[in-house]
Amino acid sequence: MSSQNTSQASFPGRFSVLVHVVTWNNEDTIARCIQGVIEQEGFILGESLMVRVTDNASSDSTLACARSFVGPGVEVYSNADNLGFCGAHNQGVRAFLDGTFDALLILNPDVRLARDALKAMCAGFGSSVHVGMVTPKLLRANTALDPVDPPVLDAAGMILTSSLRHFDRGSGEVDKGLFDRAEDVFGGTGACLLLSRRCTEDLLISTTISDEVVARIYPQLKAGSSERPKLFDEVFFAYREDADLSWRAQLLGWRCRYEPQALGYHVRVVVPERRRELPPTLNSYSVRNRFLMQVHNWRLSWGIASLCGGIFIRNVAVVLGVILRERSSFGALVEVLQLLPRAFKIRRDISQKIRAKARP
């Protein structure tokens, strides 16, 4: 029996999932996103399936669209300020940990799930007790969240290269069946990522690490900070946080399972080849967060190739690129220096967890 069939057969019908969606001016897609979730096969809305939408102070009709679905199994909350992808999703993590759900699905408002996608993703946990995250096969979609023709891959799991660059596998390629095998991958995109309860609890950043410097950069994150479990590092705000989380999971012994039978359709906006077209703020996040992610997670065990190609050559190229071409990102380098002490504390916290797991 193939690995795909095995995982499908092991799907536990009693599995319960909290789906958390963070919105910010997504009036064009949020309705189809929510509709796709509540139509998932194998779940009972309000019992084994709960949808929570957290809005980040949208200025369009997103909140009204989401509230039209409120009822048993669908809740909508609104923030007075934009807490970013990370801060708002951490609010959902609080709701998840306070409840009794088996798994947490982090879902973008511009993703529509196929009717059996969530069941197929849950089945991925059956491949190994070490699987803590499951990522689906995402295909590119138009603004109506329908797949483009011919089908184009958006993400088939995440990889990390020797130069310490992370990419969504197959992104932008016509889907010719090259990624139709269920397998373990480095990580998964934050557009659609399923986490088990044990994995979620294990990946939380220690509450002993102060967020004072984070609040200086993002003052809106200060209020309620202690109430939000830090699954995502909130200073990342909205870029590379999924790679940081995936890398942390790898270090702590959790596997990420790619399940191609779980299909989703995603409107992709940010891709590496469009960097010069992106808003300067996003590019600045990219620069700052790549360095923070490496401080948190890189270890000598990744080898000489990553030390030379990633830590030295690639990072020097990024710094030179900021100085010579992308000066709007210079502030990101300053923030890296401000955040280094905190980043090293997170690194030490991860190392302590690694050593604790290694003890007999």
QUIJO-V792049 format. One record per backbone hydrogen bond with DSSP energy under -0.5 kcal/mol. CO is the residue of the C=O (numbers start at 1). NH is the residue of the N-H. E is the energy in kcal/mol with one decimal. If there is no record, write none. Layout:
CO_NH_E / CO_NH_E
//
This chain:
2_6_-2.3 / 3_7_-2.1 / 4_8_-2.2 / 5_9_-2.4 / 6_10_-1.2 / 8_11_-1.4 / 11_13_-0.7 / 12_15_-2.2 / 16_102_-1.1 / 16_103_-1.6 / 17_19_-0.6 / 17_50_-2.1 / 18_20_-0.6 / 18_105_-2.8 / 19_21_-0.5 / 19_52_-3.0 / 20_107_-2.4 / 21_54_-2.8 / 22_109_-0.6 / 23_56_-3.1 / 26_29_-1.4 / 26_30_-2.2 / 29_33_-2.0 / 30_34_-2.6 / 31_35_-2.5 / 32_36_-2.2 / 33_37_-1.4 / 34_38_-2.5 / 35_39_-1.0 / 37_40_-1.9 / 40_43_-0.9 / 43_45_-0.6 / 44_47_-2.3 / 44_48_-1.2 / 44_49_-1.6 / 48_17_-2.7 / 49_46_-3.4 / 50_19_-3.3 / 50_52_-0.5 / 51_75_-2.9 / 52_21_-2.5 / 53_55_-0.5 / 53_77_-3.1 / 54_23_-2.1 / 55_57_-0.9 / 55_79_-2.9 / 61_65_-2.5 / 62_66_-2.6 / 63_67_-2.5 / 64_68_-1.0 / 65_68_-0.5 / 66_69_-1.8 / 67_70_-1.2 / 71_74_-2.5 / 73_51_-3.2 / 74_71_-1.6 / 75_53_-2.7 / 77_55_-3.0 / 79_57_-0.5 / 81_83_-0.8 / 83_87_-1.2 / 84_88_-1.9 / 85_89_-1.9 / 86_90_-2.1 / 87_91_-1.0 / 88_92_-1.2 / 89_93_-2.0 / 90_94_-1.8 / 90_229_-0.5 / 91_95_-1.7 / 92_96_-2.3 / 93_97_-2.9 / 94_98_-2.0 / 95_99_-0.7 / 96_99_-0.9 / 102_197_-1.7 / 103_18_-2.4 / 104_106_-0.6 / 104_195_-2.7 / 105_20_-3.1 / 105_107_-0.6 / 106_193_-2.2 / 107_22_-0.7 / 108_111_-1.2 / 110_267_-1.9 / 112_265_-2.3 / 114_117_-2.0 / 115_41_-2.8 / 116_120_-2.0 / 117_121_-2.3 / 118_122_-2.5 / 119_123_-1.7 / 120_124_-0.7 / 121_124_-1.1 / 122_125_-1.4 / 123_126_-1.6 / 124_127_-1.5 / 125_128_-0.9 / 128_131_-1.3 / 130_132_-0.6 / 130_255_-2.9 / 132_196_-2.4 / 133_257_-2.9 / 134_194_-2.5 / 135_259_-2.5 / 136_138_-0.7 / 137_264_-1.9 / 138_154_-3.1 / 138_155_-1.7 / 139_266_-2.9 / 140_148_-1.8 / 142_145_-2.2 / 146_142_-2.5 / 151_175_-2.7 / 152_140_-3.3 / 153_172_-2.9 / 155_138_-2.8 / 157_156_-0.8 / 157_169_-3.0 / 158_186_-1.1 / 158_187_-1.2 / 159_167_-1.9 / 161_164_-2.0 / 165_161_-3.0 / 167_159_-2.7 / 167_169_-0.6 / 168_171_-1.8 / 169_156_-0.9 / 170_173_-2.6 / 173_153_-3.4 / 174_176_-0.8 / 177_180_-0.9 / 183_258_-3.4 / 185_256_-0.8 / 187_158_-2.9 / 189_192_-1.4 / 191_108_-2.9 / 192_136_-0.6 / 193_106_-3.1 / 194_134_-2.4 / 195_104_-2.8 / 196_200_-2.4 / 197_201_-2.6 / 198_202_-1.9 / 199_203_-1.8 / 200_204_-0.5 / 201_204_-0.7 / 206_209_-1.3 / 208_210_-0.6 / 211_215_-2.2 / 212_216_-1.1 / 213_217_-1.1 / 214_218_-2.9 / 218_221_-2.2 / 219_222_-1.6 / 222_225_-1.8 / 224_227_-1.1 / 224_228_-0.6 / 225_228_-1.3 / 227_229_-0.7 / 229_231_-1.5 / 230_205_-2.5 / 232_234_-0.7 / 233_236_-1.8 / 234_237_-0.8 / 236_238_-2.9 / 236_239_-0.6 / 237_85_-1.0 / 237_86_-2.1 / 240_244_-2.2 / 241_245_-2.1 / 242_246_-2.4 / 243_247_-2.5 / 244_248_-2.1 / 245_249_-2.3 / 246_250_-2.1 / 247_251_-2.3 / 248_252_-1.8 / 249_254_-2.9 / 250_253_-1.6 / 255_132_-2.2 / 255_133_-1.8 / 255_257_-0.5 / 256_185_-2.7 / 257_135_-2.8 / 257_259_-0.6 / 258_183_-1.3 / 258_260_-0.6 / 259_137_-0.7 / 259_262_-1.5 / 261_263_-0.8 / 262_137_-3.0 / 263_114_-2.6 / 264_139_-2.8 / 265_112_-2.2 / 266_141_-2.2 / 266_268_-0.8 / 269_271_-0.7 / 271_274_-1.8 / 272_275_-1.6 / 274_277_-1.6 / 274_278_-0.9 / 275_278_-1.1 / 279_282_-0.7 / 279_283_-1.6 / 280_284_-2.2 / 281_285_-2.3 / 282_286_-2.3 / 283_287_-2.0 / 284_288_-2.4 / 285_289_-2.9 / 286_290_-1.6 / 287_291_-1.2 / 288_292_-1.9 / 289_293_-2.6 / 290_294_-1.5 / 291_295_-2.2 / 292_296_-2.4 / 293_297_-2.0 / 294_298_-2.2 / 299_302_-2.3 / 300_303_-2.2 / 303_307_-1.5 / 304_308_-3.0 / 305_309_-2.8 / 306_310_-1.5 / 306_311_-2.2 / 307_312_-1.5 / 308_313_-2.9 / 309_314_-1.6 / 310_315_-1.4 / 312_316_-2.5 / 313_317_-2.2 / 314_318_-2.2 / 315_319_-2.4 / 316_320_-2.6 / 317_321_-2.3 / 318_322_-2.1 / 319_323_-2.3 / 320_324_-2.8 / 321_325_-2.5 / 321_326_-2.4 / 326_329_-2.1 / 327_330_-1.7 / 329_332_-1.1 / 329_333_-0.9 / 330_333_-0.8 / 330_334_-1.4 / 331_335_-2.2 / 332_336_-1.9 / 333_337_-1.6 / 334_338_-1.9 / 335_339_-2.2 / 336_340_-1.0 / 339_343_-2.7 / 340_344_-2.5 / 341_345_-1.5 / 342_346_-2.0 / 343_347_-2.1 / 344_348_-2.5 / 345_349_-2.2 / 346_350_-2.3 / 347_351_-2.4 / 348_352_-2.5 / 349_353_-1.8 / 350_354_-2.3 / 351_355_-2.5 / 352_356_-2.3 / 353_357_-2.2 / 354_358_-1.3 / 355_359_-0.9 / 356_359_-0.6
//
